[in-house]
Amino acid sequence: MKTTFPAALALCAAALFSMPAQSADMALKTADGILVDAQGMTVYTFDKDVPNSGKSACNDGCAKAWPPVLAEPDAKPQGDLTIITRDDASKQWAYKGKPVYLFAKDTKKGDKSGDNFKDVWHVVKP
């Protein structure tokens, strides 16, 4: 069967848009007693974030070193996981009201090099 490029592209697009939305269960999970993202990378909280404020205190340069764990636009809160809106209007996961982040210097699953960094960044232990 011969498929033209536009037809193949349409089939790929249809498959992509028919995939289920990522749930909170898939975005964040517990592994080895800590919270990790879908790729198994360690998740952190920042002491300068005010719980339940709906805001992140880590933006611009801070967010380069500590990338926010972003939520899909259609993601829904679930249990202790909620969603805040960042200054740039993107959506970010929060755990028990505190936004969660990755650490740019963690390079593989299980890395926790950001834990207690400058005494203000902490691994999330559910």
MDAnalysis code that builds the backbone (N, CA, C; Angstrom):
import MDAnalysis as mda
import numpy as np

u = mda.Universe.empty(378, n_residues=126, atom_resindex=np.repeat(np.arange(126), 3), trajectory=True)
u.add_TopologyAttr("name", ["N", "CA", "C"] * 126)
u.add_TopologyAttr("resid", np.arange(1, 127))
u.add_TopologyAttr("resname", ["MET", "LYS", "THR", "THR", "PHE", "PRO", "ALA", "ALA", "LEU", "ALA", "LEU", "CYS", "ALA", "ALA", "ALA", "LEU", "PHE", "SER", "MET", "PRO", "ALA", "GLN", "SER", "ALA", "ASP", "MET", "ALA", "LEU", "LYS", "THR", "ALA", "ASP", "GLY", "ILE", "LEU", "VAL", "ASP", "ALA", "GLN", "GLY", "MET", "THR", "VAL", "TYR", "THR", "PHE", "ASP", "LYS", "ASP", "VAL", "PRO", "ASN", "SER", "GLY", "LYS", "SER", "ALA", "CYS", "ASN", "ASP", "GLY", "CYS", "ALA", "LYS", "ALA", "TRP", "PRO", "PRO", "VAL", "LEU", "ALA", "GLU", "PRO", "ASP", "ALA", "LYS", "PRO", "GLN", "GLY", "ASP", "LEU", "THR", "ILE", "ILE", "THR", "ARG", "ASP", "ASP", "ALA", "SER", "LYS", "GLN", "TRP", "ALA", "TYR", "LYS", "GLY", "LYS", "PRO", "VAL", "TYR", "LEU", "PHE", "ALA", "LYS", "ASP", "THR", "LYS", "LYS", "GLY", "ASP", "LYS", "SER", "GLY", "ASP", "ASN", "PHE", "LYS", "ASP", "VAL", "TRP", "HIS", "VAL", "VAL", "LYS", "PRO"])
u.atoms.positions = np.array([
    [0.837, -1.166, 0.000],
    [0.000, 0.000, 0.000],
    [0.887, 1.236, 0.000],
    [0.610, 2.149, -0.870],
    [1.392, 3.365, -1.004],
    [0.686, 4.487, -0.249],
    [1.425, 5.176, 0.673],
    [0.853, 6.265, 1.454],
    [1.579, 7.549, 1.091],
    [0.819, 8.576, 0.821],
    [1.431, 9.855, 0.512],
    [1.890, 10.523, 1.811],
    [2.807, 11.463, 1.691],
    [3.314, 12.158, 2.862],
    [2.198, 12.866, 3.640],
    [1.318, 13.628, 2.985],
    [0.242, 14.274, 3.758],
    [-0.642, 13.271, 4.499],
    [-0.918, 12.127, 3.885],
    [-1.746, 11.109, 4.543],
    [-1.011, 10.532, 5.746],
    [0.280, 10.276, 5.591],
    [1.069, 9.746, 6.708],
    [1.125, 10.760, 7.841],
    [1.293, 12.028, 7.489],
    [1.327, 13.085, 8.493],
    [-0.002, 13.168, 9.239],
    [-1.092, 13.050, 8.516],
    [-2.422, 13.092, 9.136],
    [-2.602, 11.910, 10.092],
    [-2.120, 10.729, 9.701],
    [-2.222, 9.554, 10.574],
    [-1.417, 9.756, 11.852],
    [-0.205, 10.307, 11.729],
    [0.628, 10.568, 12.907],
    [-0.040, 11.581, 13.830],
    [-0.593, 12.634, 13.247],
    [-1.263, 13.654, 14.046],
    [-2.468, 13.065, 14.765],
    [-3.231, 12.231, 14.077],
    [-4.403, 11.605, 14.699],
    [-3.979, 10.723, 15.867],
    [-2.902, 9.979, 15.703],
    [-2.415, 9.123, 16.787],
    [-1.951, 9.956, 17.968],
    [-1.254, 11.040, 17.695],
    [-0.753, 11.905, 18.759],
    [-1.897, 12.507, 19.563],
    [-2.903, 13.025, 18.877],
    [-3.997, 13.697, 19.567],
    [-4.971, 12.735, 20.218],
    [-4.887, 11.451, 19.905],
    [-5.773, 10.480, 20.544],
    [-5.156, 9.866, 21.799],
    [-3.879, 10.219, 22.086],
    [-3.224, 9.709, 23.290],
    [-3.875, 10.316, 24.529],
    [-3.987, 9.543, 25.618],
    [-4.579, 10.106, 26.832],
    [-3.683, 11.179, 27.435],
    [-4.289, 12.165, 28.074],
    [-3.523, 13.224, 28.738],
    [-2.734, 12.628, 29.886],
    [-1.577, 13.192, 30.164],
    [-0.745, 12.712, 31.261],
    [-1.401, 13.069, 32.586],
    [-1.551, 12.091, 33.436],
    [-2.168, 12.348, 34.745],
    [-1.095, 12.683, 35.765],
    [-1.526, 13.169, 36.925],
    [-0.586, 13.472, 37.999],
    [0.186, 12.222, 38.395],
    [-0.479, 11.063, 38.323],
    [0.194, 9.818, 38.676],
    [1.409, 9.579, 37.793],
    [1.302, 9.949, 36.514],
    [2.412, 9.723, 35.603],
    [3.435, 10.855, 35.681],
    [3.012, 12.061, 36.024],
    [3.925, 13.198, 36.063],
    [4.860, 13.124, 37.264],
    [4.349, 12.743, 38.417],
    [5.135, 12.632, 39.645],
    [4.772, 11.341, 40.347],
    [5.794, 10.692, 40.901],
    [5.565, 9.436, 41.618],
    [6.610, 9.288, 42.717],
    [6.399, 8.334, 43.578],
    [7.354, 8.049, 44.645],
    [8.256, 6.898, 44.213],
    [9.549, 7.074, 44.417],
    [10.532, 6.024, 44.136],
    [11.614, 6.107, 45.208],
    [11.879, 4.995, 45.850],
    [12.910, 4.942, 46.903],
    [12.695, 5.998, 47.985],
    [11.424, 6.256, 48.310],
    [11.099, 7.157, 49.407],
    [11.136, 8.642, 49.087],
    [11.331, 8.989, 47.807],
    [11.338, 10.405, 47.414],
    [10.416, 10.606, 46.217],
    [10.038, 11.848, 45.983],
    [9.211, 12.183, 44.841],
    [10.113, 12.383, 43.631],
    [9.713, 11.788, 42.499],
    [10.464, 11.908, 41.249],
    [9.496, 12.263, 40.128],
    [10.051, 12.772, 39.022],
    [9.210, 13.074, 37.866],
    [9.021, 11.817, 37.020],
    [8.362, 11.955, 35.890],
    [8.056, 10.804, 35.026],
    [9.314, 10.101, 34.514],
    [10.450, 10.824, 34.446],
    [11.705, 10.224, 33.997],
    [12.536, 9.683, 35.161],
    [12.000, 9.765, 36.380],
    [12.701, 9.244, 37.544],
    [13.688, 10.222, 38.163],
    [13.640, 11.491, 37.745],
    [14.563, 12.490, 38.285],
    [14.015, 13.054, 39.598],
    [14.911, 13.300, 40.542],
    [14.574, 13.783, 41.878],
    [13.893, 15.147, 41.811],
    [12.868, 15.315, 42.656],
    [12.090, 16.546, 42.715],
    [12.386, 17.255, 44.042],
    [12.463, 18.600, 43.977],
    [12.844, 19.418, 45.124],
    [11.803, 20.509, 45.411],
    [11.818, 20.997, 46.656],
    [11.072, 22.203, 47.015],
    [12.082, 23.271, 47.430],
    [11.604, 24.524, 47.424],
    [12.421, 25.700, 47.690],
    [11.843, 26.420, 48.906],
    [12.665, 26.636, 49.939],
    [12.180, 27.256, 51.179],
    [11.601, 28.657, 50.969],
    [12.012, 29.347, 49.909],
    [11.503, 30.706, 49.689],
    [10.100, 30.719, 49.076],
    [9.602, 29.555, 48.651],
    [8.222, 29.465, 48.163],
    [7.279, 29.417, 49.358],
    [6.232, 30.218, 49.310],
    [5.229, 30.245, 50.372],
    [4.173, 29.195, 50.054],
    [3.990, 28.205, 50.956],
    [3.000, 27.159, 50.690],
    [1.611, 27.745, 50.423],
    [0.940, 27.159, 49.447],
    [-0.436, 27.510, 49.076],
    [-0.608, 28.939, 48.573],
    [0.484, 29.611, 48.209],
    [0.375, 30.967, 47.669],
    [0.027, 30.951, 46.180],
    [0.253, 29.795, 45.532],
    [0.007, 29.699, 44.095],
    [1.086, 30.366, 43.266],
    [2.218, 30.712, 43.888],
    [3.313, 31.407, 43.212],
    [4.632, 30.667, 43.395],
    [5.531, 30.879, 42.452],
    [6.895, 30.363, 42.554],
    [7.840, 31.535, 42.793],
    [8.761, 31.360, 43.737],
    [9.778, 32.374, 44.002],
    [11.027, 32.142, 43.150],
    [11.010, 31.100, 42.326],
    [12.165, 30.751, 41.493],
    [11.830, 31.000, 40.024],
    [12.311, 32.132, 39.503],
    [12.062, 32.499, 38.118],
    [13.373, 32.915, 37.465],
    [13.336, 33.190, 36.187],
    [14.486, 33.672, 35.418],
    [15.721, 32.788, 35.620],
    [16.830, 33.356, 36.110],
    [18.072, 32.596, 36.285],
    [17.911, 31.431, 37.245],
    [17.137, 31.642, 38.287],
    [16.884, 30.569, 39.248],
    [16.248, 29.366, 38.542],
    [15.301, 29.626, 37.662],
    [14.592, 28.537, 36.976],
    [15.476, 27.818, 35.959],
    [16.589, 28.419, 35.590],
    [17.538, 27.716, 34.714],
    [18.293, 26.656, 35.517],
    [18.703, 26.997, 36.724],
    [19.399, 26.045, 37.591],
    [18.428, 25.061, 38.231],
    [17.205, 25.513, 38.467],
    [16.169, 24.720, 39.128],
    [14.919, 24.718, 38.248],
    [14.928, 23.938, 37.163],
    [13.777, 23.940, 36.257],
    [12.492, 23.497, 36.965],
    [11.412, 24.238, 36.761],
    [10.143, 23.835, 37.360],
    [9.647, 22.539, 36.740],
    [8.954, 21.728, 37.524],
    [8.309, 20.523, 36.988],
    [6.988, 21.011, 36.400],
    [6.955, 21.104, 35.078],
    [5.806, 21.682, 34.399],
    [4.669, 20.674, 34.254],
    [3.461, 21.192, 34.322],
    [2.253, 20.396, 34.130],
    [1.687, 20.696, 32.752],
    [1.101, 19.703, 32.142],
    [0.424, 19.902, 30.865],
    [-0.734, 20.881, 31.073],
    [-1.088, 21.651, 30.061],
    [-2.177, 22.629, 30.222],
    [-3.501, 22.013, 30.692],
    [-3.740, 20.742, 30.337],
    [-5.001, 20.103, 30.727],
    [-4.852, 19.201, 31.956],
    [-3.700, 19.246, 32.628],
    [-3.478, 18.416, 33.822],
    [-4.435, 18.839, 34.927],
    [-4.800, 17.877, 35.771],
    [-5.731, 18.124, 36.867],
    [-5.048, 17.812, 38.202],
    [-5.306, 18.626, 39.233],
    [-4.779, 18.328, 40.577],
    [-5.268, 16.961, 41.041],
    [-4.455, 16.313, 41.862],
    [-4.822, 15.001, 42.365],
    [-4.152, 14.780, 43.713],
    [-4.951, 14.614, 44.756],
    [-4.410, 14.375, 46.085],
    [-3.554, 15.540, 46.555],
    [-2.322, 15.242, 46.964],
    [-1.393, 16.273, 47.440],
    [-0.762, 17.074, 46.303],
    [-1.033, 16.677, 45.049],
    [-0.462, 17.364, 43.893],
    [-1.448, 18.389, 43.351],
    [-1.012, 19.638, 43.319],
    [-1.819, 20.719, 42.772],
    [-1.020, 21.397, 41.669],
    [-1.610, 22.402, 41.068],
    [-0.966, 23.099, 39.957],
    [-1.005, 24.598, 40.224],
    [0.135, 25.252, 40.025],
    [0.194, 26.710, 40.143],
    [0.447, 27.291, 38.755],
    [0.205, 28.578, 38.603],
    [0.516, 29.277, 37.364],
    [1.743, 30.145, 37.620],
    [2.780, 29.918, 36.826],
    [4.033, 30.658, 36.972],
    [3.913, 32.060, 36.375],
    [4.890, 32.904, 36.659],
    [4.899, 34.272, 36.140],
    [4.812, 34.317, 34.614],
    [5.366, 33.290, 33.939],
    [5.329, 33.254, 32.474],
    [4.059, 32.582, 31.940],
    [3.098, 32.301, 32.830],
    [1.800, 31.691, 32.517],
    [1.866, 30.178, 32.302],
    [3.051, 29.565, 32.410],
    [3.118, 28.107, 32.320],
    [2.574, 27.505, 33.620],
    [2.219, 26.245, 33.565],
    [1.664, 25.532, 34.715],
    [2.764, 24.680, 35.349],
    [2.798, 24.669, 36.685],
    [3.825, 23.942, 37.422],
    [3.169, 23.092, 38.497],
    [3.673, 21.877, 38.672],
    [3.181, 21.009, 39.748],
    [3.628, 21.557, 41.099],
    [2.791, 21.342, 42.105],
    [3.110, 21.681, 43.496],
    [2.752, 20.473, 44.353],
    [3.536, 20.246, 45.382],
    [3.279, 19.158, 46.324],
    [2.960, 19.776, 47.676],
    [1.794, 19.470, 48.194],
    [1.318, 20.048, 49.455],
    [1.456, 21.572, 49.442],
    [1.090, 22.165, 48.309],
    [1.067, 23.614, 48.189],
    [2.379, 24.279, 47.833],
    [3.483, 23.498, 47.723],
    [4.791, 24.083, 47.380],
    [5.194, 23.650, 45.971],
    [5.530, 24.617, 45.112],
    [5.982, 24.267, 43.766],
    [7.174, 23.310, 43.822],
    [7.272, 22.443, 42.815],
    [8.376, 21.479, 42.779],
    [9.250, 21.715, 41.551],
    [10.521, 21.361, 41.715],
    [11.557, 21.657, 40.736],
    [12.487, 20.461, 40.563],
    [13.241, 20.499, 39.479],
    [14.357, 19.589, 39.253],
    [15.630, 20.392, 39.529],
    [16.790, 19.725, 39.554],
    [18.069, 20.422, 39.701],
    [18.876, 20.152, 38.441],
    [19.316, 21.187, 37.750],
    [20.020, 21.044, 36.473],
    [21.281, 20.191, 36.593],
    [21.897, 20.127, 37.765],
    [23.129, 19.349, 37.927],
    [22.876, 17.868, 38.203],
    [21.621, 17.498, 38.435],
    [21.282, 16.068, 38.507],
    [21.237, 15.564, 37.071],
    [22.034, 14.554, 36.759],
    [22.111, 14.096, 35.373],
    [21.500, 12.732, 35.125],
    [21.235, 11.982, 36.205],
    [20.644, 10.658, 36.002],
    [19.700, 10.324, 37.156],
    [18.852, 9.323, 36.921],
    [17.923, 8.874, 37.958],
    [18.687, 8.600, 39.242],
    [18.105, 9.011, 40.362],
    [18.734, 8.741, 41.647],
    [19.662, 9.845, 42.131],
    [20.103, 10.736, 41.232],
    [20.941, 11.856, 41.672],
    [20.139, 12.740, 42.613],
    [20.773, 13.186, 43.686],
    [20.140, 14.079, 44.662],
    [21.121, 15.174, 45.068],
    [21.900, 15.636, 44.104],
    [22.954, 16.598, 44.440],
    [22.419, 17.953, 44.880],
    [21.140, 18.218, 44.677],
    [20.562, 19.481, 45.112],
    [19.997, 19.457, 46.519],
    [19.998, 18.285, 47.160],
    [19.387, 18.187, 48.489],
    [20.167, 19.035, 49.499],
    [19.451, 19.908, 50.171],
    [19.998, 20.844, 51.163],
    [20.971, 21.858, 50.567],
    [20.896, 22.072, 49.245],
    [21.730, 23.076, 48.587],
    [21.433, 24.438, 49.204],
    [22.482, 25.086, 49.688],
    [22.390, 26.391, 50.375],
    [21.326, 26.391, 51.474],
    [21.050, 25.218, 52.005],
    [20.077, 25.030, 53.089],
    [18.669, 25.508, 52.737],
    [18.351, 25.666, 51.435],
    [17.005, 26.110, 51.053],
    [16.317, 25.217, 50.026],
    [17.043, 24.251, 49.482],
    [16.465, 23.310, 48.514],
    [16.439, 21.928, 49.150],
    [15.304, 21.234, 49.002],
    [15.157, 19.950, 49.695],
    [14.446, 18.913, 48.832],
    [14.938, 17.688, 48.901],
    [14.274, 16.559, 48.251],
    [12.887, 16.421, 48.889],
    [11.905, 16.101, 48.051],
    [10.534, 15.899, 48.556],
    [10.404, 14.451, 49.001],
    [10.046, 14.278, 50.278],
    [9.853, 12.939, 50.849],
    [8.390, 12.807, 51.254],
    [7.582, 12.192, 50.378],
    [6.131, 12.079, 50.684],
    [5.858, 11.225, 51.912],
])
